[in-house]
C-alpha cells in the first residue's frame, strides 16, 4: 500500500485554483477537464512552461458529460470541481435547475462511474439561498447516492422523492456521507471577502469521521494589528497621517478589542496591500511591467454610487467574472488618496492566491473572467488538506488491521 500520493480528477477546472489547492494538499491530478478554451489554454500554457504542480497534468478541453471512464484508473481518491455557478449566482438570472449550465447531475454521474473515495464540490453562496433550498437538498441526496440515476423524463423533484425513498430503504449501493459548509476565503488567508459553499462527501466504506477545517485568520486580528498595536501600518511603512480612521462599522469592535488588548489567537485577515506587497506598480503607459507576468495597467476605472472598488487596507471584494461592468466595482482598487484603478491580472491573481509564476491566457478582460470564476487557492488547499488527512488516516487504519491479522 502506498501513502506518498493521492490521485484526483479535476472537473470544471477553470484556470486551476481548485486544482492548485488540491495539489498543495497532497493530491496529484491525473487530468483536468475544462470546456472553456481560454481557461483550458491557461492550464496547458502553465503545464508547458513547466509550472511544478501542473507539469504532469493531462488537460482535456471538453464537456464533462463526454468523459471516457475507461481512461481513468480504479481506486481514484478524489473527484473535485466547481460546477458552473451562474445558475445560482446572486449576479445571475437565478434559473438554477432550469439553466443549461446546471452541471451538478453531470458531476454526480462522474462520481457514480469512477467511485472515488471522496469528492469536493465548490460553488457560490447563492446556492444556499432559501429560493434554492429544495434543489440544494436534491443535490445533497443525489451526491449521497450517485448510482440512483435520474430516469428519462423524470423531473428533479420526482427524482428527489425517489432518492428519499431509497435513502430509507435497505439498499446497499454506492453511498457517500455528505456534508456542506459555507466559508469566507478571508478566514483562510485569501486577501478577499469571498463566500463559497463546499459540499464534501466520503465513500461510506471509508469509515471516516470528519469535520470541515477551522478558520485560520480573523477580522479581529486585523483590526487589532491596525488599530490597537499599529503593527500592520508599521510593517507596511504607512505614516500616521496616511492611515485614516477606524471605519465607523468597526468602531465598537475596536473599542472592545482595546479593552482586552489582545487578539483572538488567529492570524490577521490579509488586505489588498498585504497581497500586493513587493509587487511594483504597473506602468502608467499600459506597457508590460518588466519581469512581472500579466501586470499591465488597464485604464478607464471610475467610481460612482454602488461602484466603489476595494480599499487597499482591507480584503478585496469578491472578484467577479466580468470586466468594466461588474456591479460593485469589484475588479478595481481604491488607493490611499481615494483614486481608483483596475486591478492588473497579476494583482487579481495574487488576491486569489495564484503564485507569480502562474500565467493567464488571454487579454485583460478574458483573464479577469477566469480569475473571477476561480476558487481561492488557499481556501481550496485548506478544505482539500482536511480531506487528504482523513483519507491517509483511513489507509493507515486499514494497514494496521491487516497487520493485526498476521
C-alpha positions as CSV (number, residue, x, y, z in Angstrom):
1,X,0.0,0.0,0.0
2,X,1.4,3.4,-1.0
3,X,0.9,6.6,1.0
4,X,3.0,9.0,-0.9
5,X,0.5,10.2,-3.5
6,X,-3.3,10.6,-3.5
7,X,-4.8,10.7,-7.0
8,X,-7.6,13.0,-8.1
9,X,-9.6,14.1,-11.1
10,X,-10.5,17.8,-11.6
11,X,-13.8,18.7,-13.2
12,X,-14.8,22.2,-14.4
13,X,-11.2,23.1,-13.7
14,X,-11.3,26.7,-14.9
15,X,-8.0,28.5,-14.5
16,X,-6.9,26.0,-11.9
17,X,-7.5,27.5,-8.5
18,X,-9.1,24.4,-7.0
19,X,-6.6,22.1,-8.8
20,X,-3.6,24.0,-7.3
21,X,-5.2,23.9,-3.9
22,X,-5.7,20.1,-4.1
23,X,-2.1,19.6,-5.4
24,X,-0.8,21.6,-2.5
25,X,-2.9,19.5,-0.2
26,X,-1.1,16.3,-1.4
27,X,-3.3,15.1,-4.3
28,X,-2.0,14.6,-7.8
29,X,-4.5,15.2,-10.5
30,X,-4.5,12.6,-13.3
31,X,-6.4,15.0,-15.5
32,X,-8.3,18.4,-15.5
33,X,-11.4,18.8,-17.6
34,X,-12.5,22.3,-18.8
35,X,-14.8,23.2,-21.6
36,X,-13.8,26.8,-22.0
37,X,-10.9,27.0,-24.4
38,X,-9.3,30.1,-22.8
39,X,-9.2,28.5,-19.4
40,X,-8.0,25.2,-20.8
41,X,-5.2,27.1,-22.6
42,X,-4.2,28.7,-19.3
43,X,-3.8,25.3,-17.8
44,X,-2.0,24.0,-20.9
45,X,0.3,27.0,-21.0
46,X,1.3,26.6,-17.4
47,X,2.0,22.9,-17.9
48,X,4.2,23.7,-21.0
49,X,6.1,26.3,-19.0
50,X,6.9,23.7,-16.5
51,X,4.9,25.0,-13.6
52,X,5.8,22.4,-11.0
53,X,2.3,21.5,-9.8
54,X,0.9,21.0,-13.3
55,X,3.8,19.6,-15.2
56,X,2.3,16.1,-15.5
57,X,-1.3,17.2,-15.8
58,X,-3.4,16.0,-18.7
59,X,-5.6,18.9,-19.8
60,X,-8.9,17.9,-21.5
61,X,-10.7,20.7,-23.3
62,X,-14.2,19.2,-23.5
63,X,-17.5,18.6,-21.8
64,X,-17.5,16.6,-18.5
65,X,-20.5,14.7,-19.9
66,X,-18.4,13.3,-22.7
67,X,-15.7,11.6,-20.4
68,X,-14.5,8.2,-21.4
69,X,-14.4,6.5,-18.0
70,X,-12.3,3.7,-19.3
71,X,-9.3,6.1,-19.4
72,X,-9.2,6.6,-15.6
73,X,-7.6,4.2,-13.1
74,X,-9.6,2.3,-10.5
75,X,-9.1,3.5,-6.9
76,X,-9.3,7.2,-7.6
77,X,-9.0,9.0,-4.3
78,X,-10.8,12.3,-5.2
79,X,-13.0,13.9,-7.7
80,X,-13.2,17.7,-7.2
81,X,-14.6,20.6,-9.1
82,X,-16.8,23.7,-9.2
83,X,-19.8,23.2,-11.5
84,X,-20.8,26.4,-13.3
85,X,-22.1,28.9,-10.7
86,X,-24.1,31.2,-12.9
87,X,-27.4,29.4,-12.4
88,X,-27.1,30.2,-8.7
89,X,-25.0,33.4,-8.6
90,X,-26.6,36.4,-7.0
91,X,-25.4,38.4,-10.0
92,X,-27.0,36.0,-12.5
93,X,-30.6,35.2,-13.5
94,X,-31.1,32.6,-10.8
95,X,-32.5,30.0,-13.1
96,X,-30.9,27.1,-11.2
97,X,-32.1,23.7,-12.4
98,X,-33.7,25.4,-15.5
99,X,-30.4,26.7,-16.6
100,X,-28.5,24.6,-19.2
101,X,-25.3,25.3,-17.3
102,X,-26.5,23.4,-14.2
103,X,-24.0,20.6,-14.1
104,X,-24.4,19.0,-10.7
105,X,-26.0,15.9,-12.2
106,X,-23.0,15.6,-14.6
107,X,-20.7,15.7,-11.5
108,X,-22.8,13.0,-9.8
109,X,-22.6,10.8,-12.9
110,X,-18.8,11.0,-12.8
111,X,-18.8,10.0,-9.1
112,X,-21.2,7.1,-9.8
113,X,-18.9,5.8,-12.6
114,X,-15.5,6.3,-11.0
115,X,-16.4,5.7,-7.4
116,X,-13.7,7.9,-5.8
117,X,-13.1,7.6,-2.1
118,X,-14.1,11.3,-1.7
119,X,-15.4,14.3,-3.6
120,X,-15.2,18.0,-3.2
121,X,-17.7,20.4,-4.8
122,X,-17.3,24.2,-4.6
123,X,-19.9,26.8,-5.6
124,X,-21.3,30.2,-4.9
125,X,-23.0,31.4,-1.7
126,X,-26.2,31.9,-3.8
127,X,-26.7,28.1,-3.9
128,X,-27.7,28.3,-0.2
129,X,-30.4,30.9,-0.8
130,X,-33.9,30.0,0.5
131,X,-35.1,30.0,-3.1
132,X,-32.9,27.0,-3.9
133,X,-33.4,25.1,-0.6
134,X,-35.2,22.2,-2.2
135,X,-32.8,21.9,-5.0
136,X,-29.8,22.0,-2.7
137,X,-31.4,19.2,-0.8
138,X,-31.7,17.4,-4.1
139,X,-28.0,17.9,-4.8
140,X,-27.0,16.5,-1.5
141,X,-29.3,13.5,-1.8
142,X,-28.0,12.9,-5.4
143,X,-24.4,13.1,-4.3
144,X,-25.0,10.7,-1.3
145,X,-26.5,8.1,-3.7
146,X,-24.9,8.8,-7.1
147,X,-25.8,5.4,-8.6
148,X,-29.5,6.2,-8.3
149,X,-29.6,7.9,-11.7
150,X,-32.3,10.2,-13.0
151,X,-34.7,8.3,-15.3
152,X,-35.5,9.6,-18.8
153,X,-38.3,12.1,-18.5
154,X,-38.1,12.2,-14.7
155,X,-38.1,15.8,-13.2
156,X,-35.6,16.7,-10.4
157,X,-38.5,16.8,-7.9
158,X,-39.6,13.3,-8.9
159,X,-36.0,12.1,-8.7
160,X,-35.7,13.7,-5.2
161,X,-38.7,11.8,-3.9
162,X,-37.3,8.6,-5.2
163,X,-33.9,9.3,-3.6
164,X,-35.6,10.0,-0.3
165,X,-37.3,6.6,-0.6
166,X,-34.1,4.8,-1.4
167,X,-32.3,6.5,1.5
168,X,-34.7,4.9,4.0
169,X,-34.6,1.5,2.3
170,X,-32.1,-1.3,2.9
171,X,-30.5,-0.6,-0.5
172,X,-26.7,-1.2,-0.1
173,X,-25.5,0.5,-3.3
174,X,-22.8,3.1,-3.5
175,X,-23.2,5.7,-0.7
176,X,-21.4,8.8,0.4
177,X,-21.6,10.6,3.7
178,X,-22.1,14.2,2.6
179,X,-21.5,17.5,4.5
180,X,-21.9,21.1,3.5
181,X,-20.3,24.3,4.8
182,X,-20.2,28.0,3.8
183,X,-16.8,29.6,4.1
184,X,-15.3,33.1,3.7
185,X,-12.0,32.8,1.9
186,X,-10.6,35.7,4.0
187,X,-10.8,33.3,7.0
188,X,-8.3,31.0,5.4
189,X,-5.7,33.5,4.2
190,X,-7.1,34.9,1.0
191,X,-6.9,38.7,0.7
192,X,-10.5,38.7,-0.4
193,X,-14.0,38.5,1.1
194,X,-15.3,35.7,-1.0
195,X,-18.0,33.4,0.4
196,X,-18.2,30.0,-1.1
197,X,-20.1,26.8,-0.2
198,X,-18.3,23.4,-0.2
199,X,-20.1,20.1,-0.4
200,X,-17.8,17.2,0.6
201,X,-18.5,13.5,0.5
202,X,-16.6,10.4,1.7
203,X,-17.5,7.0,0.4
204,X,-19.2,5.2,3.3
205,X,-16.8,2.2,3.3
206,X,-14.0,4.6,4.3
207,X,-15.5,4.9,7.8
208,X,-14.3,8.5,8.1
209,X,-15.4,10.8,10.9
210,X,-14.6,14.3,9.5
211,X,-15.2,18.0,10.2
212,X,-14.6,21.0,8.0
213,X,-11.4,22.9,8.8
214,X,-11.4,25.7,11.4
215,X,-10.7,29.3,10.2
216,X,-7.1,30.3,10.5
217,X,-7.5,34.1,10.1
218,X,-9.9,36.7,11.5
219,X,-11.2,40.2,11.2
220,X,-10.5,40.8,14.9
221,X,-6.8,40.1,14.4
222,X,-6.6,42.5,11.5
223,X,-8.4,45.3,13.5
224,X,-6.0,44.6,16.4
225,X,-3.0,44.9,14.2
226,X,-4.2,48.1,12.6
227,X,-5.9,50.0,15.4
228,X,-4.5,48.5,18.7
229,X,-0.8,47.8,18.1
230,X,-0.4,49.6,14.8
231,X,1.9,46.7,13.7
232,X,0.1,46.5,10.3
233,X,0.9,50.1,9.4
234,X,4.5,49.9,10.7
235,X,5.1,46.7,8.7
236,X,4.0,48.5,5.6
237,X,5.7,51.8,6.5
238,X,2.5,53.8,6.3
239,X,2.9,57.1,8.1
240,X,0.3,58.1,10.7
241,X,-1.3,60.8,8.6
242,X,-2.0,58.3,5.8
243,X,-3.7,55.7,8.0
244,X,-7.1,57.2,8.1
245,X,-9.6,56.5,10.8
246,X,-11.3,53.3,12.1
247,X,-14.2,52.6,9.8
248,X,-17.5,53.5,11.5
249,X,-18.9,50.0,11.4
250,X,-15.9,48.6,13.3
251,X,-15.5,51.3,16.0
252,X,-17.4,49.3,18.6
253,X,-15.4,46.2,17.9
254,X,-12.1,48.1,18.1
255,X,-13.1,49.6,21.4
256,X,-13.9,46.1,22.7
257,X,-10.5,44.8,21.5
258,X,-8.7,47.7,23.1
259,X,-10.3,46.8,26.4
260,X,-8.9,43.2,26.1
261,X,-5.7,44.4,24.5
262,X,-5.3,41.0,22.7
263,X,-6.3,39.4,19.5
264,X,-8.2,36.1,19.2
265,X,-5.1,34.0,18.5
266,X,-5.7,33.7,14.8
267,X,-3.8,35.3,12.0
268,X,-5.0,38.6,10.7
269,X,-7.1,38.8,7.6
270,X,-4.9,39.7,4.7
271,X,-5.6,43.0,2.9
272,X,-5.1,44.1,-0.7
273,X,-1.9,45.9,0.5
274,X,-0.7,42.6,2.0
275,X,-1.4,40.7,-1.2
276,X,0.4,43.2,-3.4
277,X,3.5,43.7,-1.1
278,X,6.7,43.6,-3.1
279,X,4.9,44.0,-6.5
280,X,6.0,47.0,-8.4
281,X,3.3,49.5,-9.6
282,X,2.2,48.8,-13.1
283,X,3.4,51.2,-15.8
284,X,1.2,54.2,-16.4
285,X,1.6,53.9,-20.2
286,X,-0.1,50.5,-20.1
287,X,3.0,48.6,-21.1
288,X,4.1,45.2,-19.7
289,X,5.9,45.6,-16.4
290,X,9.5,44.3,-16.6
291,X,10.0,40.8,-15.1
292,X,6.3,40.6,-13.9
293,X,3.9,38.4,-15.8
294,X,0.4,39.7,-16.6
295,X,1.0,43.0,-14.9
296,X,-0.4,45.5,-17.4
297,X,-2.4,48.6,-16.4
298,X,-6.0,48.7,-17.8
299,X,-7.2,52.3,-18.0
300,X,-10.8,53.6,-17.6
301,X,-11.7,52.8,-14.0
302,X,-14.1,55.2,-12.3
303,X,-16.1,55.2,-9.1
304,X,-19.8,56.1,-8.7
305,X,-22.6,55.2,-6.4
306,X,-22.7,51.5,-5.9
307,X,-19.5,51.0,-7.8
308,X,-16.8,51.8,-5.3
309,X,-14.0,49.3,-5.6
310,X,-11.9,47.7,-2.9
311,X,-10.0,49.7,-0.2
312,X,-6.3,48.9,-0.2
313,X,-6.2,48.3,3.6
314,X,-9.0,45.8,3.7
315,X,-9.6,42.4,2.0
316,X,-10.9,43.0,-1.5
317,X,-14.4,42.4,-2.5
318,X,-15.0,39.1,-4.2
319,X,-13.6,39.4,-7.7
320,X,-16.2,39.0,-10.4
321,X,-16.2,37.2,-13.7
322,X,-16.5,40.4,-15.7
323,X,-14.5,43.5,-16.7
324,X,-15.7,47.1,-16.7
325,X,-19.3,46.3,-16.0
326,X,-19.1,44.3,-12.7
327,X,-21.8,45.8,-10.4
328,X,-19.9,46.8,-7.3
329,X,-16.5,47.8,-8.8
330,X,-15.1,44.5,-7.5
331,X,-12.3,44.5,-10.0
332,X,-10.8,47.8,-9.1
333,X,-8.8,49.1,-6.1
334,X,-9.2,52.2,-4.0
335,X,-5.8,53.8,-3.5
336,X,-4.8,55.7,-0.3
337,X,-5.5,59.1,-1.9
338,X,-9.1,58.0,-2.8
339,X,-8.4,57.4,-6.5
340,X,-9.3,54.2,-8.2
341,X,-7.8,51.9,-10.9
342,X,-8.4,48.4,-12.1
343,X,-6.5,45.6,-10.7
344,X,-4.0,44.2,-13.1
345,X,-4.3,40.5,-13.9
346,X,-1.2,39.8,-11.7
347,X,-2.7,41.7,-8.8
348,X,-6.0,39.9,-9.1
349,X,-4.1,36.6,-9.3
350,X,-2.3,37.4,-6.0
351,X,-5.6,38.2,-4.4
352,X,-6.9,34.8,-5.5
353,X,-3.7,33.1,-4.2
354,X,-2.1,32.2,-7.5
355,X,1.8,32.3,-7.4
356,X,3.6,34.9,-9.5
357,X,4.9,32.3,-11.9
358,X,1.4,31.3,-13.0
359,X,0.3,32.9,-16.3
360,X,-3.1,33.6,-17.6
361,X,-4.0,33.1,-21.3
362,X,-6.0,35.9,-23.0
363,X,-6.5,39.7,-22.8
364,X,-7.2,41.5,-19.6
365,X,-11.0,41.0,-19.7
366,X,-10.7,37.3,-20.5
367,X,-8.1,36.7,-17.8
368,X,-10.2,38.6,-15.3
369,X,-13.1,36.4,-16.2
370,X,-11.1,33.4,-15.4
371,X,-9.9,34.8,-12.1
372,X,-13.4,35.9,-11.2
373,X,-14.5,32.3,-11.7
374,X,-11.6,30.8,-9.8
375,X,-11.5,29.2,-6.4
376,X,-9.1,30.9,-4.0
377,X,-6.1,28.7,-3.8
378,X,-5.6,28.9,0.0
379,X,-9.3,28.1,0.7
380,X,-9.1,25.1,-1.7
381,X,-5.9,23.9,0.0
382,X,-7.5,24.1,3.5
383,X,-10.5,22.0,2.6
384,X,-8.6,19.5,0.5
385,X,-5.9,19.1,3.2
386,X,-8.6,18.1,5.7
387,X,-9.9,15.6,3.2
388,X,-6.4,14.2,2.4
389,X,-5.6,13.8,6.1
390,X,-8.7,11.6,6.7
391,X,-8.0,9.5,3.6
392,X,-4.4,8.9,4.7
393,X,-5.6,8.1,8.2
394,X,-8.1,5.6,6.7
395,X,-5.2,4.0,4.8
396,X,-3.1,3.7,7.9
397,X,-6.0,2.2,9.9
398,X,-6.6,-0.4,7.1
399,X,-2.9,-1.3,7.1
400,X,-2.9,-1.7,10.9
401,X,-5.9,-4.0,10.7
402,X,-4.2,-6.1,8.0
403,X,-1.0,-6.4,10.1
404,X,-3.1,-7.3,13.1
405,X,-4.4,-10.3,11.3
406,X,-1.0,-11.8,10.7
